[in-house]
């Protein structure tokens, strides 16, 4: 059974950066897409971007272009999300999620990481 | 990107009664070559990540109770809970996976007990 375990909650100052990790276990890592989805307090789900670890070229939502970096380390089966120039509106729970293929829904999710942006 | 629109935003249903959630996509998510609708439904309970309930618009994930059913094709879809149970209180999201990599979600529908 696939498990995705994310790093812990973080508090950041406006203008800084945050890096969230997502450690995968129990399945094949390299060839399945990993995406990052965020959820602001009381709001819906927003796709930020994703990567297929073996291919290494991430895709990003236009909204986050220039501020987001998604990467994956096959040797440690860990995916990463880095978001820069943080503002209060970036306060959210960040989830990693895995699909079983390019045209597949998310069948496995991490537990979520709360990032709070506050001065 | 394909825009997904859900309705209603929230609904309150008595225990044992039917709950119906609608989802509309801005373009068809039916792939003609395999006649499959690239539409999924998720359930999210407070403090938890979303859980995949249904894919291909109407296929239940193993272990999902059969009171949950999905229907529809093309641009219009429905999630039905035939007999609402207390444990079904949650927010439900539809998602298209026809147009990748941006797998867009609907805005969510909150289901409560009346």
Interface residues (C-beta under 8 A of the other chain):
Chain A: X33 X35 X44 X45 X46 X47 X49 X50 X59 X61 X95 X97 X99 X102 X103 X104 X105 X106 X107 X109 X110 X111 X112
Chain B: X38 X40 X42 X49 X50 X51 X52 X55 X61 X93 X95 X97 X98 X100 X101 X102 X103 X104 X105 X106 X107 X108
